[in-house]
Amino acid sequence: MAGVALLQDGMAELLRYIGWIALAISFLFMCVINYFVSYKPARFCFLFAVFLVFVIAVFCLMGGYL
């Protein structure tokens, strides 16, 4: 039983790391895309993709901290 608890704790820690890294990357990409992409439809598509990464990061953080 102790091994299962350690595995669950390790998975929660991994989810937290993935979540924080994905949040940082999505924030960085949002800033870069807003600054460098001037074509509006392309900017929308890129920002939507980065927003999906942001949502996945939030779910990873929720799973890691719950």
N, CA, C and O of each residue as an XYZ file, in Angstrom:
264
protein
N       0.819     -1.206      0.000
C       0.000      0.000      0.000
C       0.858      1.263      0.000
O       0.482      2.278     -0.586
N       1.983      1.195      0.644
C       2.837      2.380      0.703
C       3.380      2.731     -0.685
O       3.568      3.903     -1.009
N       3.628      1.705     -1.493
C       4.121      1.948     -2.844
C       3.090      2.671     -3.700
O       3.435      3.530     -4.511
N       1.820      2.316     -3.513
C       0.748      2.969     -4.270
C       0.626      4.428     -3.851
O       0.412      5.301     -4.693
N       0.760      4.697     -2.561
C       0.682      6.083     -2.072
C       1.842      6.908     -2.617
O       1.661      8.066     -2.994
N       3.029      6.317     -2.658
C       4.174      7.033     -3.215
C       3.992      7.284     -4.709
O       4.353      8.348     -5.212
N       3.432      6.304     -5.416
C       3.189      6.477     -6.845
C       2.169      7.585     -7.090
O       2.349      8.409     -7.986
N       1.098      7.606     -6.298
C       0.091      8.660     -6.447
C       0.670     10.023     -6.127
O       0.364     11.003     -6.806
N       1.503     10.096     -5.102
C       2.132     11.368     -4.746
C       3.090     11.824     -5.839
O       3.170     13.013     -6.149
N       3.810     10.882     -6.416
C       4.717     11.218     -7.515
C       3.965     11.696     -8.748
O       4.404     12.629     -9.421
N       2.838     11.066     -9.048
C       2.031     11.494    -10.190
C       1.455     12.887     -9.947
O       1.395     13.701    -10.868
N       1.032     13.165     -8.719
C       0.509     14.499     -8.408
C       1.607     15.548     -8.570
O       1.367     16.635     -9.094
N       2.805     15.213     -8.118
C       3.931     16.135     -8.270
C       4.257     16.357     -9.749
O       4.538     17.483    -10.160
N       4.219     15.299    -10.536
C       4.470     15.417    -11.975
C       3.406     16.292    -12.641
O       3.731     17.119    -13.493
N       2.145     16.118    -12.262
C       1.082     16.957    -12.808
C       1.299     18.422    -12.455
O       1.060     19.304    -13.280
N       1.748     18.683    -11.244
C       2.013     20.070    -10.847
C       3.138     20.673    -11.689
O       3.025     21.806    -12.156
N       4.219     19.921    -11.882
C       5.327     20.430    -12.696
C       4.878     20.689    -14.137
O       5.177     21.738    -14.709
N       4.156     19.721    -14.718
C       3.671     19.899    -16.091
C       2.753     21.107    -16.176
O       2.839     21.884    -17.128
N       1.886     21.274    -15.205
C       0.959     22.400    -15.210
C       1.664     23.743    -15.147
O       1.340     24.648    -15.916
N       2.625     23.886    -14.241
C       3.336     25.166    -14.129
C       4.172     25.460    -15.359
O       4.247     26.609    -15.796
N       4.804     24.435    -15.927
C       5.608     24.641    -17.140
C       4.701     25.024    -18.311
O       5.029     25.923    -19.084
N       3.569     24.345    -18.439
C       2.649     24.674    -19.529
C       2.063     26.069    -19.364
O       1.849     26.769    -20.353
N       1.801     26.480    -18.131
C       1.325     27.848    -17.907
C       2.375     28.870    -18.338
O       2.054     29.856    -19.001
N       3.617     28.631    -17.961
C       4.683     29.564    -18.329
C       4.863     29.618    -19.846
O       5.017     30.700    -20.414
N       4.844     28.467    -20.497
C       5.011     28.431    -21.948
C       3.847     29.118    -22.641
O       4.054     29.874    -23.591
N       2.616     28.866    -22.179
C       1.465     29.486    -22.836
C       1.480     31.001    -22.653
O       1.136     31.736    -23.579
N       1.872     31.474    -21.479
C       1.950     32.920    -21.272
C       3.016     33.537    -22.178
O       2.795     34.593    -22.770
N       4.162     32.883    -22.282
C       5.229     33.371    -23.145
C       4.784     33.413    -24.609
O       5.017     34.400    -25.307
N       4.143     32.334    -25.066
C       3.680     32.301    -26.447
C       2.587     33.327    -26.707
O       2.528     33.902    -27.794
N       1.718     33.566    -25.725
C       0.685     34.594    -25.912
C       1.332     35.962    -26.135
O       0.912     36.716    -27.013
N       2.335     36.271    -25.353
C       3.022     37.552    -25.520
C       3.724     37.632    -26.871
O       3.632     38.649    -27.558
N       4.421     36.572    -27.254
C       5.167     36.569    -28.518
C       4.214     36.660    -29.710
O       4.467     37.413    -30.650
N       3.121     35.897    -29.675
C       2.172     35.905    -30.795
C       1.516     37.271    -30.924
O       1.378     37.788    -32.032
N       1.112     37.859    -29.806
C       0.489     39.177    -29.877
C       1.446     40.218    -30.436
O       1.015     41.155    -31.108
N       2.716     40.068    -30.174
C       3.689     41.067    -30.616
C       4.100     40.871    -32.080
O       4.222     41.846    -32.821
N       4.314     39.622    -32.500
C       4.921     39.378    -33.804
C       3.931     39.044    -34.923
O       4.226     39.315    -36.087
N       2.773     38.469    -34.611
C       1.840     38.054    -35.661
C       0.866     39.182    -35.938
O       0.088     39.564    -35.064
N       0.904     39.713    -37.142
C       0.035     40.845    -37.460
C      -1.199     40.426    -38.253
O      -2.182     41.167    -38.287
N      -1.172     39.270    -38.883
C      -2.317     38.798    -39.664
C      -3.377     38.264    -38.702
O      -3.138     37.283    -37.998
N      -4.547     38.906    -38.670
C      -5.550     38.644    -37.634
C      -6.047     37.195    -37.572
O      -6.089     36.631    -36.479
N      -6.431     36.557    -38.708
C      -6.897     35.157    -38.584
C      -5.821     34.219    -38.049
O      -6.118     33.321    -37.261
N      -4.577     34.420    -38.469
C      -3.495     33.567    -37.967
C      -3.285     33.813    -36.476
O      -3.049     32.875    -35.715
N      -3.370     35.077    -36.063
C      -3.209     35.394    -34.644
C      -4.291     34.709    -33.820
O      -4.018     34.170    -32.747
N      -5.526     34.732    -34.331
C      -6.621     34.082    -33.604
C      -6.381     32.585    -33.471
O      -6.578     32.019    -32.396
N      -5.957     31.939    -34.556
C      -5.716     30.492    -34.515
C      -4.586     30.147    -33.540
O      -4.698     29.206    -32.755
N      -3.500     30.920    -33.600
C      -2.388     30.669    -32.685
C      -2.803     30.897    -31.237
O      -2.469     30.099    -30.361
N      -3.521     31.973    -30.984
C      -3.938     32.253    -29.614
C      -4.925     31.214    -29.110
O      -4.914     30.869    -27.928
N      -5.773     30.715    -29.986
C      -6.704     29.665    -29.574
C      -5.946     28.394    -29.204
O      -6.280     27.740    -28.216
N      -4.932     28.040    -29.986
C      -4.118     26.861    -29.664
C      -3.395     27.043    -28.338
O      -3.319     26.110    -27.538
N      -2.866     28.233    -28.102
C      -2.175     28.497    -26.833
C      -3.177     28.491    -25.673
O      -2.854     28.054    -24.568
N      -4.391     28.978    -25.933
C      -5.423     28.938    -24.901
C      -5.754     27.494    -24.525
O      -5.989     27.203    -23.352
N      -5.776     26.593    -25.499
C      -6.024     25.185    -25.187
C      -4.904     24.612    -24.313
O      -5.166     23.828    -23.402
N      -3.662     25.003    -24.591
C      -2.546     24.576    -23.730
C      -2.740     25.128    -22.318
O      -2.465     24.441    -21.335
N      -3.215     26.373    -22.224
C      -3.479     26.988    -20.925
C      -4.553     26.200    -20.167
O      -4.411     25.961    -18.968
N      -5.610     25.802    -20.849
C      -6.683     25.031    -20.203
C      -6.158     23.679    -19.726
O      -6.478     23.240    -18.621
N      -5.356     23.023    -20.555
C      -4.768     21.743    -20.149
C      -3.869     21.939    -18.925
O      -3.856     21.108    -18.017
N      -3.122     23.041    -18.909
C      -2.250     23.321    -17.764
C      -3.065     23.516    -16.496
O      -2.676     23.041    -15.429
N      -4.184     24.207    -16.601
C      -5.027     24.418    -15.420
C      -5.573     23.092    -14.918
O      -5.611     22.857    -13.710
N      -5.997     22.222    -15.827
C      -6.490     20.914    -15.396
C      -5.373     20.072    -14.778
O      -5.616     19.318    -13.835
N      -4.152     20.195    -15.303
C      -3.021     19.483    -14.697
C      -2.766     19.994    -13.288
O      -2.511     19.211    -12.373
N      -2.835     21.312    -13.114
C      -2.623     21.866    -11.779
C      -3.739     21.446    -10.828
O      -3.479     21.135     -9.666
N      -4.968     21.436    -11.309
C      -6.081     21.000    -10.464
C      -5.894     19.546    -10.050
O      -6.108     19.189     -8.892
N      -5.492     18.712    -11.004
C      -5.274     17.303    -10.682
C      -4.093     17.099     -9.752
O      -4.101     16.177     -8.937
N      -3.088     17.935     -9.859
C      -1.916     17.793     -8.998
C      -2.140     18.274     -7.584
O      -1.511     17.777     -6.650
N      -3.036     19.244     -7.413
C      -3.246     19.797     -6.075
C      -4.467     19.228     -5.358
O      -4.646     19.456     -4.162
N      -5.312     18.485     -6.083
C      -6.494     17.905     -5.418
C      -6.224     16.527     -4.882
O      -7.113     15.906     -4.298
